[in-house]
């Protein structure tokens, strides 16, 4: 029987105990292949990608990392032969990677880790000599390159195990139900146009319709594209949406102990054991409306080098994406009901006295809302972002991202004060409103010079900022 959380708390002291039958922990994290499973040989075609997405100025754009539908077993021999396809003479840097869990746990004591640290091996491929070695870990196999171009390459692999891999537009529902989902590897993948999800195979053996799951994840990325002003149809490079999938990964342990993380420019990690029943993450209704998934994709869409975020605003900025989704979907209430942002905005006195209580009893308290630590005063930061969406709509933020992508390189803010001032002045310019009162009341550290520059523009003072505005 699968136990589920009760009022947000797991029925087990260690949430992992509830789902050991889905994902093993410790040294058994990568699981094993059943005895007697045949190893196969397969030749794959890998193509370079013509774009590096640098003009989009995303914090973590998707990478040219292709699935193979294969799984390698720890300690077994790997043989790889690579050659250009169709007479192509290019010699780019190609890599074969085993494993997908790239989040470092080096700061976590070894006794407390639920899985090995950094579960990936990347092997450079040679165009002239075949590669033969063993892998120190088990895992799904990928081919990747950071080089751009139009060349294609044949990569022959020997000794692998077939993994369940459903790809939208290539595989039929009948193929999935009768064949693909029964492949023996312990990890599986579901891939759409914009997303690819890696998860334990035990979660998909009984999944009859992967299409609905894939489309739900793809929709999350489409919504994110729309919020930052990206489209697959435009010919303007600065606004053309990425056409490589973002990688989603289910994990049992991340370097952020209290939730999720998007890291290393590669996968988005869903630390599902912390959040209860992992099957929610293959439930289309939960995916479409889920704050967790939209928040994590939001980290990928933050501006490069967080170039217009106030200090310590990374977690709050990622919340723009679930807030924006709720606003665009017509939600009458975009806050997280009875959560910290809701309480901080509507009942600030309660939050204030609660913080005092924590301070008195030695938990510490940072009186500066916009401190450098992303988790300090997070309820205040997220409440501020929700107010921006609620009062201004997502449109000014869309224009903010679009203008940033067109900003000359020498004008990109690099210092914390420059970033904060750019954020404030851009929103005032885009909306044609003087937002000084809002930013001052939430103690956003805008400089006096920036406030003065906005004052000189003589923007309209929005009535919603004033008690006598009606």
Secondary structure, DSSP 8 states (H G I E B T S, - for coil): -----BTTB-SSSSGGGGGTTTS--BTTTT----TT---EEEEEEEE-BS---GGG-BTT----EEEEEEEE-TTSEEEEEEEESTT-------EEEEEEE----TTS-GGG-SB-SSEEEEEE--SSS-EEEE-SS-EEEEEE-S-BSS-EEEEEEEEEEE--EEETTTS-HHHHHHTGGG-S-SEEEEE-SSEEEEEEGGGTTT-S-HHHHHHHHHHHHHHHHHHTT-BSS---GGGB---S-EEEEEES--SSTTS-EE-TTS-EEEEGGGGS-GGGGG-HHHHHH-HHHHHHHHHHHSBGGGTT--TT-HHHHHHHHHHHHHHHTT-S--S-TTSHHHHHHH-HHHHHHHHHHHHHTTS---S-TT-SSTTTTHHHHHHHHHHHHHHH-THHHHHHHHHHHHS-GGGS--SHHHHHHHHHHHHHHHHTB--HHHHHHTT----HHHHHHHHHHT-B--GGGSTT--
